[in-house]
Amino acid sequence: MYAFTKNDGTAYQTAFSPREIARMYCYDAWDDAGNRCIILTDETDFKTFGYQQ
């Protein structure tokens, strides 16, 4: 799992790597409350990605 934030500062987690996301238009992610969300790639802050075990 990867943790990251959107451009607005909201924290999420996803199973997709930054390299995979860069080739997508949108992808699945989960917020801190466990809600599933669809995130647009354009809204992703790639500088905040970190791998979590």
C-alpha positions, 0 to 999 in steps of 0.5 A, a space after each residue: 500500500 502507498 500513502 499519499 495526499 491530493 493537491 488539497 491536502 487530503 490523505 489517502 492510501 492506494 495499492 497502485 504505485 506512482 508509476 502505474 498511476 501516471 499511466 491512468 486517468 483515475 484510480 481507486 484509493 481509501 481515505 483515513 475513515 476507510 471509504 473507497 474513493 475514485 481519485 483523478 490522476 491530475 489531483 494527485 500530489 506525487 511528491 507525497 507518495 510513500 510505501 507502507 508495509 
